[in-house]
Each structure stands twice: as C-alpha cells, then as structure tokens.
C-alpha cells in the first residue's frame, strides 16, 4: 500500500496512541522489547529501548532506527519525545469506568485486532493490567506503558490502521459534500420571515414540579408540567419532552417555555440513571458510562407518564401527544412508536466495528442493542408526531416498508455533529421510518450534537457552568442562536400539524448568521443519490 508520510505518521500515532490509550497501564514486570510494524508486506522491527534512547537524544549514527522513523514520517526527536511523555489518561477513575462500559470493552476488543500484544488479540490481558496500574498512578504516559508491558513484541497492523484512517476521511468527506450538494439544489438564499420569531428568553410561562410514583423505580419520577396561561387558541396536542444521555430537565427549559408560551402543554421528565447525575458519577469514577441498557427503563418512564395523563394524575387538557426528545430521548420516542428493530442489526454492526468507523459515535450505542431485550410494543394511543433533535437509529432501521411507522417526523440536526451525523441519522433515518408527507428534516449548518443543550450561565456568557462545559470546538456555532431557530421551526411544525398541514421545504434558508435547510423526502432522496 502506497501512502504519504503524513498518513503514515498519523496512523502510527493513532495506533500507538489510540490503543496505547486503553493499553496504557500495566504492572511493571518486564518492559516490552520491540514494535513490529507491518505494512505493504514488510515487517519493520523497532527496538523500544532504542526508540526511547533516540527520543532522549542518544547518538543515532550507525543505527537503522532513524531510517525507519524517517520512512514512517518521524523526523524530529522533540516530537517523538513529546508524544512519549504526554499523559494518556489524567483521571484514572473516569478512565476505568469508561473501560468497564460496554462501549469501552467493545472498542478495546476491536482495536486489539490491529495492535497485538504478542499473539493476544482479545484485549483481556490489557484490561487486567490496566486496572492494576490505575490503582497506582493518577497520570500515565506512553513511556510508562512501554516500560510496563510484559510482552516481547507489540505488533501494529499499519495496513489496517491506514484503512481505518481512509474510512474516517471518506465519512468526513461525505459530510462536507452534503453541504455543497445542498447549495447546488438551490443556489438562492432565502431569508426566513421574522414574524413572531421567539426571543431567546421568555419568562411568562412557569412550570409545576410533580412527583410521580412508578412501579419500575424505587424513587418517584420528578416531572416539570408546563401548562400555558389562558390562550385564544386551544391546542389539540400536548408535548412529552425527554433529554438525552447525561441530560436533565434544566437543559431544555428554554424549549418547554417557548412551547408553553405558544399554547402547548409540556411535560419534561428526567431519567434517573442516565441523567446529569449519572454523568457526574462517571466523571468522579463512581459508575460506568451509561449505555443502551438504560433504554428499557426510559421506555417504562414514558409509559408511566402516558398512563398518568390518561388517569388524570397529570392535569393536561389535550388528548393527543407529540413525543419530543434529544439524542437518546429521540430514540426512546421512536422506539415507543412500536417499530421493530430489523434483523440485520448485528451484520451492520460487525462491519462498522471492524472498520472502527467512529465518525458516527451513536453506532456504539445502537449496536449495544444487540445484547438488550426490548419487549414488544404497540404504538402509543393518540400519538400525533415525533420531534427528534439530533436523532439516531440508522443501524436499527434501513429503508424498508416493514419499518414504516407512517406518523409525521420532524428530525433536526447539524452539519457539525459527529455523534449523530445528519447524512445517516436524520436524512437516512427519515426515509427509513416515515413516508408521511408532513415529515421533515431541519438541518442547521454549523450546529453540533450539543447545540440544543442550554447550560447554567449560557444566557450571559459564552460557556455554561455544568458538565456540558465543552467549548466552541465541540458545541459548534453560537448555541443560543441555534436554540432560538430550533424553537421557531419546531413551533412552526407543530402549528401546521394542528391543521394536518406541512411546513414548506426549502434549502439555503438564512436567519441572522445561521444558514439552514428544511428537507422533505423528495429532496433527501435526491441528495443521497448525488
């Protein structure tokens, strides 16, 4: 395989660093002796002692090491030295809990096929020694790892890593191509009308906290119930709003307030065990990373609220319900519709995990559902529509008439989202699940997976103060502008839904500095064929 030195260097760094990150910590018995780097039918042996000595400034004359490193793209000692001494993990408790999770174990298992410790490709020995070293050190570097591995050779499949890197690049190119394709469909930018556009902060509506006892949990669910004050127009629907993994009620007060202000009653729930407290427990090393195992309880939470509304324990007038959620909350809404996961999930997951195609991080959670038993469900009575912010489910459902739930879907996403990338997790998902003519996708350029989450202090400063304090490189373009646009377009969808009408589809819309697109199934099919 022919490739440039940058790709080689990137892949070696990724190979050594990425599974060095999970492999990084071992009880010191005997240091590993050498790397065996395999590519293009060649095997390059690199003495780990020489590698470390060279990075520390030892004489390189009369040694093949410098030639091999130059071939692989490493030309400067300082760069290699920094790499070897950079901490791989600073928080041992959080690292341990991530590795104990289903996703962590699955990644370790797959990467161990590309980086072998002697002949062990299971990763089990790596995990055991990692656990031991995490008991001793708060900060572990690559150099610590190399001095602690009790193996003779670390085999790196460079061909395999180059294939992984190319897969990543191809996936990113698809996301970039989507934007240019949208421009080509309609080059004219259309300014979105300003009439009745919601302000960023509405203080008129208030909510009531309700404690709801449920059979499947030891503690009651705490709900926010937003009942609109008197309105001229009576709504046909009420909204059940569910946060995503690691989210809580407060993250979506902005949306509940906006919906209530426009006449829709809203119930916002919090899912214990997969809320912000669970995320905090992960960060502090008390509990593993939550995954798909929480979905059955989330579905039970949803069912309990529907039953409480029906029995009158939740005082809301409209009979029809719109399920609304962010990320995992959106998936919970879709699963509650009664749609069955198709039979090809395991085959699709094996392919993506073998290729380590992690430009779609939601694939890990979707693939965990192979090991989760979900009881058969009927569609929720009086379900009018599903609104999914940063939705996902492309591995669970491929385009198939048997998968159609045929209720209106309004799926929203951003071009800066690598957790649930829009091309598969909103555009592809809509085609797979709904042929309803009211269904639409709202795609916002520059928005990320975390743009809909409003955190403490976000109204008055650039960053919030809680666990989602991620920075612009992760959150994307100004989240308040994205949230304001989301509120307006979701309300537009719900307004039309009341009269069984669709919102107009169009590309290259603008609102302030935001550019966005409202897509129907015809436009989506055209985009995916380009």
C-alpha positions in Angstrom: 0.0 0.0 0.0 1.4 3.4 -1.0 0.7 6.3 1.2 2.3 9.6 2.1 4.4 10.2 5.2 1.8 12.3 6.9 -0.8 9.5 6.8 1.9 7.0 8.0 2.8 9.3 10.9 -0.9 9.9 11.7 -1.7 6.2 11.7 1.4 5.2 13.8 0.5 7.9 16.3 -3.1 6.7 16.2 -2.1 3.1 16.5 0.4 3.6 19.3 -1.7 6.3 21.0 -5.2 5.0 20.5 -4.7 1.7 21.8 -1.9 2.7 23.8 -4.7 4.9 25.4 -6.6 1.9 26.6 -3.4 -0.2 26.7 -1.6 2.3 28.6 -1.2 1.0 32.0 0.4 -2.2 33.2 2.0 -3.5 36.4 5.7 -3.3 35.8 7.1 -6.8 35.3 9.3 -6.7 32.1 9.3 -3.9 29.6 8.2 -4.6 26.1 11.1 -5.3 23.8 10.1 -4.1 20.4 7.5 -2.8 18.0 6.8 -4.9 14.9 5.2 -2.6 12.4 3.6 -4.4 9.4 2.7 -2.7 6.2 3.0 -3.3 2.4 4.1 -6.9 3.1 7.0 -5.7 5.1 7.7 -6.0 8.8 9.7 -3.3 10.5 11.2 -4.2 13.9 11.9 -1.2 16.2 13.6 -1.7 19.5 11.7 0.1 22.1 14.9 0.8 24.1 16.5 2.3 21.0 13.3 4.3 20.4 13.3 5.8 23.9 17.1 6.4 23.8 16.8 8.2 20.4 13.9 10.4 21.6 16.1 11.4 24.6 19.0 12.5 22.3 21.2 9.4 22.1 23.5 9.1 19.1 21.7 7.9 16.1 24.7 7.1 13.8 25.2 3.5 12.8 21.6 2.7 13.7 18.8 1.7 11.4 16.3 3.4 13.7 16.5 6.9 12.3 15.9 5.5 8.8 12.9 3.5 9.8 11.4 6.5 11.7 12.1 8.8 8.7 10.2 6.3 6.5 7.3 6.3 8.9 7.2 10.1 9.0 9.0 10.9 12.2 11.9 13.2 11.6 12.3 15.2 14.8 13.3 13.8 18.2 11.4 16.5 20.1 8.1 15.5 18.5 8.6 11.9 19.4 9.7 12.8 22.9 6.6 14.9 23.5 4.4 12.0 22.3 6.1 9.5 24.6 5.8 11.8 27.6 2.3 13.2 27.0 -0.2 11.9 29.6 -2.6 9.5 28.1 -5.0 9.5 31.0 -5.1 12.0 33.8 -8.3 10.9 35.5 -7.8 7.2 36.5 -11.3 6.8 38.0 -13.2 8.0 34.9 -10.9 6.1 32.5 -11.6 2.9 34.5 -15.3 3.4 34.4 -15.3 4.1 30.6 -13.3 0.9 30.0 -15.8 -1.1 32.1 -18.7 0.1 30.0 -20.0 -1.9 27.0 -18.7 0.7 24.6 -15.2 0.7 26.2 -14.9 -3.0 26.2 -16.1 -3.3 22.6 -13.6 -0.7 21.3 -10.8 -2.4 23.2 -11.7 -5.7 21.6 -11.8 -4.2 18.1 -8.6 -2.2 18.4 -6.8 -5.2 19.8 -7.2 -6.8 16.4 -4.9 -4.1 15.0 -2.5 -3.9 17.9 -1.5 -7.3 19.2 0.4 -7.9 22.4 2.5 -10.9 21.3 -0.3 -13.0 19.9 -3.2 -11.9 22.2 -5.9 -10.2 20.2 -8.6 -10.4 22.9 -7.6 -7.3 24.9 -8.5 -9.1 28.2 -4.9 -9.1 29.4 -4.6 -5.4 28.6 -7.7 -4.6 30.6 -6.5 -6.6 33.6 -3.1 -5.0 33.7 -4.7 -1.6 33.1 -6.9 -2.0 36.1 -3.9 -2.8 38.2 -1.8 0.2 37.1 -4.8 2.5 37.6 -4.7 1.6 41.2 -1.1 3.0 41.4 -0.9 6.1 39.1 -3.0 9.2 38.6 -1.3 10.0 35.3 0.1 7.6 32.8 2.2 8.3 29.7 3.1 6.3 26.7 6.6 5.9 28.1 5.1 4.4 31.3 3.3 1.9 29.1 6.3 0.9 27.2 8.3 0.4 30.4 5.5 -1.7 31.9 4.3 -4.0 29.2 5.2 -7.6 30.0 5.3 -8.7 26.3 8.1 -9.3 23.9 6.6 -7.6 20.9 3.8 -5.1 20.1 2.5 -5.8 16.6 1.0 -2.9 14.8 -1.1 -3.6 11.6 -0.3 -0.4 9.8 -2.3 -1.5 6.7 -5.3 -1.9 8.9 -4.8 1.5 10.5 -4.4 3.2 7.1 -7.7 1.6 6.0 -9.4 2.9 9.2 -7.9 6.4 8.6 -9.2 6.3 5.0 -12.6 5.3 6.2 -12.7 8.2 8.6 -11.6 10.6 5.9 -14.3 9.3 3.5 -17.0 9.7 6.1 -15.9 13.3 6.8 -15.9 14.0 3.0 -19.5 12.8 2.8 -20.5 15.3 5.4 -18.7 18.1 3.6 -20.2 17.1 0.2 -23.7 17.2 1.7 -23.3 21.0 2.2 -22.1 21.6 -1.3 -24.9 19.4 -2.7 -27.5 21.5 -0.8 -26.1 24.6 -2.4 -26.4 23.0 -5.9 -30.0 22.2 -5.4 -31.0 25.8 -4.9 -28.3 28.4 -5.1 -30.6 31.2 -3.9 -30.5 32.0 -0.2 -34.0 32.7 1.2 -34.4 34.9 4.2 -36.7 33.4 6.8 -39.6 35.6 7.8 -39.1 37.4 11.1 -42.8 37.5 12.1 -43.5 36.1 15.5 -39.9 34.9 15.9 -39.4 34.0 19.5 -37.0 35.9 21.7 -34.2 33.9 23.4 -35.7 34.1 26.8 -39.4 34.0 27.6 -40.4 34.4 31.3 -44.1 34.4 31.1 -44.8 30.7 31.5 -43.9 28.8 34.7 -44.0 25.1 35.5 -45.1 22.9 38.3 -43.0 20.1 39.7 -44.8 16.8 40.2 -43.6 13.7 41.9 -44.9 10.6 40.1 -44.6 7.1 41.8 -43.9 4.4 39.2 -43.7 0.6 39.6 -40.3 0.1 38.0 -38.3 2.5 40.1 -37.6 2.8 43.8 -37.8 6.6 43.7 -40.6 8.6 42.1 -40.1 10.4 38.8 -39.8 14.2 39.1 -41.7 16.0 36.3 -42.0 19.5 35.1 -45.5 20.3 33.9 -45.8 23.5 31.9 -49.5 24.5 31.5 -50.0 27.6 29.3 -51.8 30.5 30.8 -55.0 31.5 29.1 -54.8 31.4 25.3 -57.1 32.4 22.5 -56.4 29.2 20.7 -56.9 25.7 22.2 -54.2 23.2 21.1 -55.0 19.6 20.0 -51.7 18.2 21.2 -49.5 18.1 24.4 -45.8 17.5 24.3 -43.7 15.0 26.3 -40.1 16.1 26.2 -37.2 13.8 27.0 -33.5 14.8 27.5 -30.7 12.7 26.0 -28.0 10.6 27.7 -26.5 12.7 30.5 -29.1 15.4 30.1 -31.6 16.7 32.6 -34.8 18.9 32.6 -33.0 22.2 33.1 -31.2 21.8 29.7 -34.5 22.2 27.9 -36.4 24.8 29.9 -35.8 27.2 27.0 -37.8 24.9 24.7 -40.6 23.9 27.2 -41.1 27.6 28.0 -41.3 28.5 24.3 -43.8 25.8 23.6 -45.9 26.6 26.6 -45.9 30.3 25.7 -47.3 29.3 22.3 -50.2 27.3 23.9 -48.9 23.7 24.1 -48.9 22.0 27.5 -45.5 20.3 28.1 -44.2 17.6 30.4 -40.5 17.4 30.8 -39.1 14.3 32.5 -35.7 13.3 33.8 -34.5 9.7 33.6 -32.6 8.6 36.7 -29.6 6.5 35.9 -28.9 8.2 32.6 -29.2 11.9 33.5 -26.6 14.5 34.5 -26.2 12.9 37.9 -25.2 9.6 36.2 -22.7 11.6 34.0 -21.3 13.2 37.2 -20.9 9.8 38.8 -18.9 8.7 35.7 -16.7 11.8 35.9 -16.0 11.1 39.5 -15.3 7.4 38.9 -18.2 6.0 40.8 -20.3 4.4 38.0 -19.6 3.2 34.4 -20.7 5.1 31.4 -24.4 4.5 30.8 -25.4 3.0 27.5 -28.3 1.2 25.8 -29.0 -0.8 28.9 -31.0 2.3 30.2 -33.5 2.2 27.3 -36.0 -0.3 28.8 -36.3 1.9 31.9 -36.6 5.0 29.8 -39.5 3.4 27.9 -41.1 2.5 31.2 -40.8 6.1 32.3 -42.5 7.2 29.1 -45.3 4.7 29.5 -45.9 5.7 33.1 -46.4 9.3 32.2 -48.8 8.5 29.4 -50.8 6.4 31.8 -50.7 9.1 34.5 -52.0 11.6 31.9 -54.8 9.2 30.9 -55.8 8.6 34.5 -55.9 12.3 35.4 -52.8 12.3 37.7 -51.3 14.8 35.3 -53.7 17.6 34.6 -53.4 18.4 30.9 -56.4 19.1 28.6 -55.4 17.9 25.0 -55.7 14.2 24.3 -53.1 13.8 21.5 -49.4 13.6 22.3 -46.3 14.7 20.5 -43.2 12.9 21.7 -40.1 15.1 21.6 -36.5 14.2 22.6 -32.9 15.0 22.2 -30.5 12.2 21.1 -31.3 9.2 23.2 -34.6 10.9 24.2 -35.4 11.0 20.4 -34.5 7.3 20.1 -36.8 6.5 23.1 -39.6 8.3 21.3 -39.2 6.4 18.1 -38.9 3.0 19.9 -42.1 3.8 21.8 -44.0 4.0 18.5 -43.9 0.2 18.2 -41.4 0.0 15.3 -39.4 -3.2 15.5 -35.6 -3.3 15.1 -34.9 -5.1 11.8 -33.0 -8.4 11.6 -29.8 -7.1 10.0 -28.5 -5.0 13.0 -25.8 -7.5 14.0 -24.4 -7.7 10.5 -24.3 -3.9 10.1 -22.7 -3.5 13.5 -19.9 -6.1 12.9 -18.9 -4.3 9.7 -18.7 -0.8 11.3 -16.9 -2.1 14.4 -14.4 -4.0 12.2 -13.6 -0.8 10.4 -13.6 1.3 13.5 -15.8 3.8 11.6 -16.4 6.1 14.6 -17.3 9.2 12.8 -20.8 8.2 14.0 -20.4 7.7 17.7 -24.0 6.8 18.1 -23.2 3.5 16.3 -21.8 2.1 19.6 -25.0 2.7 21.5 -27.1 1.4 18.6 -25.0 -1.8 18.4 -25.3 -2.4 22.1 -29.0 -3.1 21.5 -27.9 -6.5 20.1 -27.5 -7.5 23.7 -30.6 -5.7 25.1 -34.0 -7.3 25.2 -36.8 -4.9 24.4 -40.4 -6.1 25.0 -42.8 -6.0 22.0 -44.7 -2.7 22.0 -47.9 -1.3 20.4 -48.0 2.2 19.2 -48.9 4.7 21.8 -52.5 5.7 21.6 -53.2 9.2 20.2 -49.6 9.7 19.1 -49.6 12.6 16.7 -45.9 13.1 15.8 -42.3 12.6 16.9 -39.8 15.5 17.1 -36.2 14.3 17.4 -33.4 16.7 18.0 -30.1 15.1 16.9 -31.9 11.8 16.5 -30.3 8.5 15.6 -31.2 4.9 14.6 -29.8 4.3 11.1 -28.3 1.0 12.2 -31.6 -0.2 13.7 -33.7 0.5 10.6 -32.8 0.5 7.0 -35.2 1.7 4.3 -37.8 -1.0 4.3 -41.6 -0.8 4.0 -41.9 -3.0 7.1 -40.2 -0.3 9.2 -42.6 2.5 8.3 -44.4 4.0 11.3 -46.1 6.5 9.0 -46.6 9.3 11.5 -45.1 12.7 11.0 -41.5 13.0 12.0 -39.6 16.3 12.5 -35.9 15.5 12.8 -33.3 18.2 13.5 -29.5 18.0 13.1 -26.4 20.0 12.4 -23.5 19.7 10.0 -21.0 19.8 12.9 -22.4 16.7 14.5 -20.1 13.6 14.6 -22.1 11.9 17.4 -25.3 11.6 15.2 -24.1 12.7 11.7 -27.0 14.2 9.8 -26.5 12.3 6.5 -27.4 9.0 8.1 -29.0 9.8 11.4 -31.6 12.3 10.3 -31.8 12.2 6.5 -31.4 8.5 6.1 -33.5 7.8 9.2 -36.5 9.8 7.9 -36.5 7.8 4.7 -36.3 4.5 6.6 -39.1 5.3 9.1 -41.7 7.6 7.7 -43.5 8.1 4.4 -45.8 10.6 5.9 -46.0 13.7 3.7 -45.8 16.0 6.8 -42.3 14.7 7.8 -39.3 17.0 7.5 -35.7 17.3 8.4 -34.3 20.6 9.7 -30.5 20.8 9.0 -28.6 23.7 10.6 -25.1 24.5 9.2 -22.5 24.8 12.0 -24.7 23.3 14.7 -23.4 20.3 16.7 -24.9 17.5 18.8 -24.7 19.7 21.9 -26.2 22.9 20.4 -29.7 22.3 21.8 -28.4 21.9 25.4 -28.7 25.1 27.4 -26.5 25.1 30.5 -26.3 27.3 33.5 -24.9 30.8 32.7 -25.2 30.3 28.9 -27.6 33.3 28.5 -25.0 35.7 29.9 -21.6 34.2 28.9 -20.1 32.1 26.2 -19.8 28.9 28.3 -22.1 27.3 30.9 -21.1 26.0 34.3 -22.1 22.4 34.4 -20.8 19.1 33.0 -21.5 20.2 29.4 -19.0 23.0 29.5 -17.4 21.8 26.3 -16.3 24.9 24.4 -17.0 26.1 20.9 -14.8 23.4 19.2 -17.4 20.8 20.4 -20.6 22.8 20.8 -20.3 24.5 17.4 -21.7 27.8 16.3 -23.3 30.1 18.9 -25.8 27.7 20.6 -28.3 30.4 21.6 -28.9 31.3 18.0 -29.3 27.6 17.2 -31.8 27.1 20.1 -33.8 30.1 19.0 -34.0 28.8 15.5 -35.0 25.3 16.8 -37.8 26.8 18.9 -39.2 28.7 15.9 -39.1 25.8 13.5 -40.4 23.2 16.0 -43.3 25.6 16.7 -43.9 26.1 13.0 -44.1 22.3 12.6 -46.5 21.9 15.5 -48.6 24.8 14.3 -49.1 23.1 10.9 -49.6 19.7 12.5 -52.6 21.0 14.3 -54.3 21.5 10.9 -52.7 18.4 9.3 -50.6 20.6 7.0 -46.9 20.5 6.2 -44.3 23.2 6.6 -42.7 24.3 3.3 -39.5 22.5 2.3 -36.6 24.7 1.1 -32.8 24.8 1.0 -30.4 27.6 1.7 -32.6 29.5 4.2 -31.0 32.1 6.4 -31.9 33.6 9.8 -29.4 36.1 11.0 -26.0 34.5 10.5 -27.4 31.0 10.5 -27.9 29.0 7.3 -30.3 26.1 7.4 -32.4 23.7 5.3 -35.9 22.2 5.6 -35.9 19.0 3.7 -38.7 16.6 2.6 -38.3 13.0 1.5 -38.0 14.0 -2.2 -35.1 16.4 -1.5 -33.5 13.9 0.8 -33.7 11.1 -1.9 -32.1 13.5 -4.4 -29.3 14.4 -2.0 -28.5 10.8 -1.1 -28.3 9.9 -4.8 -26.0 12.7 -5.9 
